[in-house]
Amino acid sequence: MGRGDRKTRKGKISIRSHGNVRPHAVKKATGAKPAAAAAKTPAVKKAAPVKKAAAKKSAS
């Protein structure tokens, strides 16, 4: 697997093609967003990390 492989990134670069592994950069439309569309997009929040309780030592 490598430079001749059409499914890998290195293969796509050597063949000079694009695809799922190495997609083209998508051009965004220029201009200002309407205020209604900007208000509808929800803000993405990261989940808080879960803390585990320390294991209790048993008396033996």
C-alpha positions as CSV (number, residue, x, y, z in Angstrom):
1,M,0.0,0.0,0.0
2,G,1.5,3.3,-0.9
3,R,2.1,5.4,-4.0
4,G,0.2,3.2,-6.5
5,D,-2.8,2.6,-4.2
6,R,-5.8,4.6,-5.3
7,K,-7.5,4.3,-1.9
8,T,-4.8,6.0,0.1
9,R,-3.8,9.7,0.4
10,K,-0.2,9.0,-0.8
11,G,-1.6,7.1,-3.8
12,K,-4.0,9.9,-4.7
13,I,-1.2,12.5,-4.6
14,S,1.0,10.4,-6.9
15,I,-1.8,9.7,-9.4
16,R,-2.8,13.4,-9.1
17,S,-6.4,12.8,-8.4
18,H,-8.9,13.7,-5.6
19,G,-11.5,11.8,-3.8
20,N,-12.8,10.9,-0.3
21,V,-9.3,10.5,1.1
22,R,-8.0,13.8,-0.4
23,P,-11.0,16.0,-1.1
24,H,-10.9,19.3,-3.0
25,A,-11.1,22.5,-0.9
26,V,-14.8,23.7,-1.1
27,K,-15.2,27.4,-2.0
28,K,-17.6,29.2,0.2
29,A,-20.0,31.8,-1.1
30,T,-18.9,35.3,-0.5
31,G,-21.1,37.9,1.2
32,A,-22.7,38.5,4.5
33,K,-25.0,35.9,6.1
34,P,-28.6,37.0,6.7
35,A,-29.3,37.6,10.4
36,A,-32.1,35.0,10.5
37,A,-29.8,32.2,9.3
38,A,-27.0,33.2,11.7
39,A,-29.4,33.1,14.7
40,K,-30.7,29.6,13.8
41,T,-27.3,27.9,13.9
42,P,-26.9,26.2,17.4
43,A,-23.7,26.7,19.3
44,V,-21.6,23.5,19.8
45,K,-20.6,22.8,23.4
46,K,-17.9,20.4,24.5
47,A,-18.9,17.8,27.1
48,A,-17.3,18.1,30.5
49,P,-14.7,15.3,31.2
50,V,-16.0,12.6,33.5
51,K,-14.0,12.0,36.7
52,K,-13.7,8.5,38.1
53,A,-13.6,7.9,41.8
54,A,-10.4,6.5,43.3
55,A,-10.3,2.8,44.0
56,K,-10.6,1.9,47.7
57,K,-7.9,-0.2,49.3
58,S,-9.0,-3.3,51.1
59,A,-7.6,-4.1,54.6
60,S,-6.0,-7.5,54.5
